[in-house]
């Protein structure tokens, strides 16, 4: 039981996964009709994508620094 819980929750340790989850949840909130406009959803999706790309760039730079040592 604990092993299953760890497997399910382990991806949440990643910043990229948390940003993606928040981004997708905001898009679904607009779809359900919580009064979020289309422009706000597109802004949230754009910022989420930019954050994920920034985190990936940061991670790649850290790996490169480690490889040079």
C-alpha positions in Angstrom: 0.0 0.0 0.0 2.8 2.5 1.0 4.7 1.5 -2.1 1.8 2.4 -4.3 1.4 5.7 -2.6 5.1 6.5 -3.0 4.9 5.7 -6.7 1.9 7.9 -7.2 3.3 10.8 -5.2 6.9 10.6 -6.4 6.4 12.7 -9.5 5.1 15.6 -7.4 8.6 16.1 -6.2 9.4 17.5 -9.6 8.9 21.2 -10.1 8.1 20.6 -13.8 5.3 18.2 -12.9 3.8 20.6 -10.3 3.8 23.5 -12.8 2.2 21.3 -15.4 -0.4 20.1 -13.0 -1.3 23.7 -11.9 -1.4 24.8 -15.6 -3.7 22.0 -16.6 -6.0 22.4 -13.6 -6.4 26.1 -14.4 -7.4 25.2 -18.0 -10.0 22.7 -16.7 -11.3 25.3 -14.2 -12.1 27.6 -17.2 -13.7 24.7 -19.0 -16.0 23.9 -16.0 -17.1 27.5 -16.0 -15.5 29.1 -13.0 -15.5 32.5 -14.7 -12.0 32.5 -16.0 -11.7 34.2 -19.4 -10.0 32.8 -22.4 -7.3 35.4 -22.3 -6.4 34.5 -18.7 -6.3 30.8 -19.6 -4.0 31.4 -22.5 -1.8 33.6 -20.2 -1.6 30.8 -17.6 -0.8 28.2 -20.2 1.9 30.5 -21.7 3.5 31.2 -18.3 3.3 27.5 -17.4 5.1 26.5 -20.6 7.7 29.1 -20.1 8.3 28.0 -16.5 8.7 24.4 -17.6 11.1 25.3 -20.3 13.1 27.5 -17.9 13.3 24.7 -15.3 14.5 22.3 -18.0 17.1 24.8 -19.1 18.3 25.2 -15.5 18.4 21.5 -15.0 20.4 21.0 -18.2 22.9 23.7 -17.1 23.3 22.0 -13.7 24.0 18.7 -15.3 26.5 20.3 -17.7 28.3 21.9 -14.7 28.4 18.5 -12.9 29.8 16.8 -16.0 32.6 19.3 -16.3 33.9 18.6 -12.8 
